[in-house]
Structure formats: C-alpha cells, structure tokens
C-alpha cells in the first residue's frame, strides 16, 4: 500500500510514479487530474468554490490584524474626533520635517505669521502626548476577559449564591460592578470609556505644561522638581479640588505640580504600553523604575549581583531624569529619533500604501515569478519584501500580504504550515531590507552616530542573502514536492503592469537618490519623497488622453515662470506678484530653486485640472480600497454621494486617509520607544552601565562567541511578543557596551547583530507572533508553522554571526571604532577587496544554498541524514568559518589545550575553501545519483531553471 506522508507531500514508495508537476491551474496538469495536496486536505476543485473556503477577505484580514493589535473599532463622532487628532498629529510632524521647530511662515497678502519656536523637550512631549491620546482612544483599558477581570467578575455571583440576590451586600457589590464596567470595561472594543477621557485630559496636560511653562522648567533643572509651584497653586481657582483630595488623606495640594505631572506622565506611558504592547513590556519597564529607587538595597558584597548595587536616589530626582530630560528617560534619544526620523518614514509608508502601491507590488511579484516552479511561494517572498518597504511591521506585512499569497501557495500544493511559514519568514525580513527598514534602523543613527546611508549600504547584502536563502528553500521544496507554478493567463502581463504603475517605483528611487547620492538628512529625504508621492498621485489623478496636454503644459509653464521669478526678483512667482523681492539668482540657482518646488507646482496644476473637470476619468488611478471606502463614507455623511466620483475629492481624501493611517500606525511605535527609553535612562542615571558591562564580560569569560550567543538568546527571548524596536533599545543599552569593549567587532555590525535577532523573535516559538498570524490565514497548526518559519529563516540566524566576525560582508573595512563603509579606493585595493569582501560574500550566498539542502532535505534528489549533516558543516564553513574557529579555540582555551585564535585572512579563506569543496562534492554526488536514478527524483519534473 502506498502512503503519502504529511511532512514531505510524496509517497514513501520509491516505485510511485504519480508525481507529475503540480499546480492548481489547468496549465499545470495532465488532462483533468487534480493536483495533489500536501497539507492533508482534499484536492482543490476550483469549480466547487475552494477559493472561498481558503481565502480570507480584506475585511477578515483587517479584523484579524485588529484582533492581534487589540484595537477598538470606533464609529460615529468618536471616529471623527480620532481621525482629526490623528491628522493633526501628522500635520505637526510634517511641519517639523519641512520647517523644523520654528512655527512661523510668510503668507501672501498677510505677511509674517509666527506662533513661536519650540525646544526639543517641548517637541518630544507633544509627540508623546499625541501618541498617548491616540493610544487611550484606540486601545481599551480592559475587555473584562483577562485573568484579573474574570476573577473579580466571580465576586457578585459568589455573594449572590451565599447571601442571596436580595442581600444589601450583594446589591451593593452589583452596583459597584456596574459602575466599574461603565467606568473602564469595553468588552466589545467599541466605546471610549470615562477612564479613557480622564487619561486623555492628563496626557494633554503634560504637553500643555511643557509648552506653556518653559521658564519654570528651566529653573527646575537647577533647583529640582520640589522647587516648582504646588498643585493647588498651579490650578488657581480649581485648587480647591486638590484641597478636597488632600482632606480625605491623599496629600495632593502641597505636592509640586511638575513632580505630580512627571509621575502622572510616567504612569500614563506605562498604561499605554500595557494596552498597546502588553503586560510583559510594562512589567520590564516598571521593574527598572523600581530598581532605580530601591537598587541601593543590593549589597555591593553580594556574590555576582553585587555589581548591580547603585547609590540611593529620591523619587524627585528619578522623575526629573525620566520626564524632564532629552538625554535619557521618556523623552530621550528613542523619542527624539521618532520625532526626527521614524514618524516621517511611517507616514511615507502610509502614503505608499494608500496610493495603491501595495497591491501593485504584489501583482508585480506574481507577474515576475508566479509562473515559475513553486511560483506562488517565490512571489510571496518578493511581495513581502516590497510590502516590507511600506509597512515595516512583521505582523501587518504577514496579514495584508498573506491574505492573498497563502491561499495561492496552498492551492499550488504547499503544505499549510509551509505556506504560512514562507509568508511569516519573508514578512519578517521587511525590517532589515533597505532603503526604509524598520524603526530600529533609525535609532542606530543616534546610538552610533553614522549616516543612514551607511546603514543602508551595510545592511544591503545581508538582507539580500536572507531573501535569497528563503527563495532557495521554497525552490528546493517545490522541486522535491513537484509543485508547479500558476498558469500564465492568471497573472498580469509584466510589461503591461509596469506600464500602468511604473510611477510607484519613483518614490523609492528618489529616496535612494536623496540618501545615497545627495546625502541629505533622513528627515529631508523623507519630506522630499512625501512631496513626490503627493505630486505623482495628483498628476495621475488628473491625467487622461484629454487632459494630458493642459496638465503637462500647465506644469511646464508654471515651472518656467517660477525660474523667471527667481532669476529676476529672487523670490517665487507668488511673492513676486504680491510685491515681494530679493536678490536675483543666477540661472542655475534659479532652476535649482524652482526644481525644489516642482512638486508643489504639480499638485496645484493637477488640482486645478481636477476641479475644472469634476467627472474626469483617470485610467491609471488605483487608490487603496481604504481610500475609496473613506470617500464613500464622507460623501454619504454630507449627503453628496456623487462626491466620491470626483477625483479632486478622492485625492484630498487620499491625503487625509494617509495622514490618519500614518498616525494610527505610529502610535504603538511612539509608545514603545517612550517606554523603552526609560530603561537606558535608568541605566545612565544610576551609573549601572559600567557595572553591568563588567558583569556581562565576566560571565562571557572573554569569549566573543559566548558574548554573541548570550546576545542572540537574549534578543530572541526579550523579543518574543515585543516590538523589534523595543528589543533593540533594551539590548543596546544593556549589552551594546559589553560587545564594543570586549571585541574588535565594528559598532555598526554589533547593532545590526542585535537588530537581526530581534527580528527573528517574531517567528521563533513559543511566541512567534508573525508565524501565528500566518497560521490563522493558512488554517495550520500555529506551533508547527512557527517551527517551520524559524527553519526557513535559519540563514538569518547564521548571517549575523558571519558579518560580526567578517565585516567585509557588511561592506565595512577595519575593526572596532575604525571600521567604515568601503569606498572606491577600497574596491580598487584588490588585495583587500577580493579576499575580505568578494570571497566572504560569495561564500555566504553559496552557504545559504547548502543550508537550504540541510533544512529541506533535498537538492537534486533526496539527501540522507549524513549528507544533511555534511551540508550543514559546509554551510557554516562557507558562511561563518571564524565562528567555528572561535568556538573551537574558546573550548580548547578553557581546557588549556590551545592558545589564541588565529585571525588571519588566510585561515578564513582556507576554511571557506574547505566548505566549498565539501559542498561541491556533495552537490555533484547528489546530482549524479539523481541522474542515475539511485535516489527518488520527481518523475517528469523539468530541470530547475531558476
């Protein structure tokens, strides 16, 4: 009897020849034979609606994402107010990116209008206050289903059972329960509670105090928080409220108001963290605050942990360091980076997503690879990489892309667990893929003081290696399990698709140009790219066969007029027409000045065209469905349904929806960096850093392998269920100095090492959040999906060790603090470039192929267990030979058998050469046996061509 195994999707009988290439499309079958499923389900039958059984709608995907994020679904006036706050948040951040901290502008016919300028602490406090307000609106205090709420919910039934329902005690308890539920419980996640309103008012009060009482705050930095006005004094006529509270035993009236706001602010950050990111991170951050106050109780003489002893501090000093400080604490470096870099790039992603680029990139991936062997899985990898540029979130990427890709992978023949694992693994790579990467990449700019362009260059090769490694594994799986691709008729034509949406590529190319060629700051690059997106979409919205001449002609005419205005009057055309003047510019400078405003000119002309032709048909316009839905809702709300068909209205809705979406997405990130900033704040303020570094170095015993291994394990454990950004901040604060002081690993390599393992946590069981999200779509076993996702991402765990010990893989030259991105002169130095860059990079690429054979158990034919072990050895020798060498010498040194590690380039090349020989011998042997039929190979399967 022939048995088909679940894990391999093939029969165990070597004589089974029913292994034709599989696809769920007609082009992949012989006759009408249905494709064989490997996930344990029935063979798909398109005519019977299998698609509806497997696929999930966009609404279901959004509900799944909201369920994972624990967000509310708000309607009515609350939704309008929320959108207004979110859009205001984005407008505030856009102004910062465009004009800096000076809130003044020159308006035509009005002149100079100034609202003043802000200091960094004030800007950071407004930034965090916006995020806190949105967090308290978007996330409920409790749904009543948690462990504590469930236990409290049993009180009234227990009293009713023992005392009777009519007992005064039972009725009083029931009344208290009703009041508490009204006050804070939101079981359906659809209403803003009174507790939320109170927290919103307090969050706003913290920012208002920072803005309005700056002179007092400056004095507090000298004299301490207790020198500020009391709560009663600050509240003025409302001071009696504080007096009443003090009269009942809570001494509030005499407390320093800045101290009170600092305590409230820190508690609000912890509460927002609990709601949006979970209790785990809240507990960690709160533990550090408690440690800052009571860490002095640890005796310096205590074995091992005595180094954690700190001087005794007061609550006033602790709150001052955590709340009124831009060097450490809530408003420290992480929030400063969020203000300057992170938010504007999240907004960039939101604009790209709402423009329709997300679906266009998915279709592009399927057009490019969908018809290849195992095409749906390969398209999933490309689509997830593209979407990673837009979202930067492993979970959001998995759900949005996976809703489309996972069902296609399953119907092609991939197992459910494998399909979910491919999507989760590829989606997790978005945070390490240049040019945008994740929020943690922007933190590196401040933590290690390197330009973002250097980070992009250094991260490029490892990111490509990761996606290439996953690609290799899905190809080997497709070859082994005989999985074909999609029929050509079911994917869009690549040339036609590029012709219709080529403009989606321009913002990304512009971003690279600004960062790598012009070397502009991150904020300016993102701002110019945002303008480019808005200008491009306005032109697309106004363009058709009838409007293209007036549209293009109008833009060119205004551009030429702008050049003339700068060349003659030294100001733009608007200022020139209203009587403004300046120093005339040369023709080149005038062109450059006008070019900087070309996007604004394009938007203006496009809006004029759209308003002149309200019923304009735009063949290239494909906004995201969320924009169209918002347009319909707004149009119906104002009783003008026809507005939703007006392109000018849709375009304005696109701008608003993008800003709204960007603010909502950034809320969790801002809360996360605000909370995580407390940890380095405590480390710095208490003087814990040097002692902790000494402890870690002592535990590692001088072994760089152990130190890196500790860091990797800590990253994975800490990152389970926590944002990568938070994991990065915590570990850089705790372990970063130890790595820098204990080795000659370049600082950029050490930080990327931590980032990589923080990303791996999203797909590592038992808390593999991205893999579990994918399993929900794939309807697979969550744990097994997580295990498979981790195995598919195994190269992501090996590559960090490789580039930490061989910086050439990151295109770095030098060690330690002297390491720098290679230049043209370094490339010309062949004695360095070939042995330390080219060969290690080639070794890593070949090594991930060997790693793929190890994980999948297949190359040209089946791979035995012994051969899998040899492939693994070859992979490590090709990818990270110095890791193996250091491990051997560390062990030998501990036993007193060997001396120091030889770190010459010759040794590195020799070990890679051995790995290459092993891999080549195994590959040739495997292929020869497949050709001779000694091992089972897919019958009738074509030779791999990709």
Secondary structure, DSSP 8 states (H G I E B T S, - for coil): ---B-TTTSSBS-TT------B-SSGGGSSTT-----SSSS----GGGTHHHHH---HHHHHHHHHHHHTB----HHHHHHHHHHHHHHHHHHHHHHHHTTEEEEEETTTEEEEEEE--HHHHHHHHHHHHHHHHHHHB-SB-S-SHHHHHHHHHHHHHHHHH-TTSHHHHHHHHHHHHHHHHHB-TTS----HHHHHHHHHHHHHHHHHHHTHHHHHHHHHH-GGGS-BHHHHHGGGHHHHHHHHHTT---TTSBHHHHHHHHHHHHHHHHHHHHH-HHHHHHHHHHHHHHHHGGGS-TTSTTGGGG------HHHHHHHHHS-SSSSTTSHHHHHIIIIIHHHHHHHHHHHHTTHHHHHHHHHHHHHTTSTTHHHHHHHHHHHHHHHH---HHHHHHHHHHHHHHHHHHHT--HHHHHHHHHHHHGGGGGSTTT--HHHHHHHHHH---HHHHHHHHHHHHHHHHHHHHHHHHHHHHHHTB----GGGS--HHHHHHHHTTHHHHHHHHHIIIIIS---HHHHHHHHHHHHHHHHHHHHH-STTTHHHHHHHHHHHHHHHHHHHHHTSS-HHHHHTT-------HHHHHHHHHTTHHHHHHHHHHHHHHH-TT---TT----HHHHHHHHHHHHHTT-GGGGG-HHHHHHHHHHHHHHHHHHHHHHHHHHHHHHHHHHHHHHHHTHHHHHHHHHHHHHTT-HHHHHHHHHHHHHHHHTTS-HHHHHHHHIIIIIHHHHHHS---HHHHHHHHHHHHHHGGGSTTS-HHHHHHHHHHT--HHHHHHHHHHHTHHHHHHHHHHHH-GGGGTEESSGGG-EE--HHHHH-HHHHIIIIIHHHHHHHHHHHHHHHHHHSBSSSB--HHHHHHHHHHHHHHH-HHHHHHHHHHHHHHTTS--S----HHHHHHHHHHHHHHHHHHHHHHHHHHHTTSS---TT------
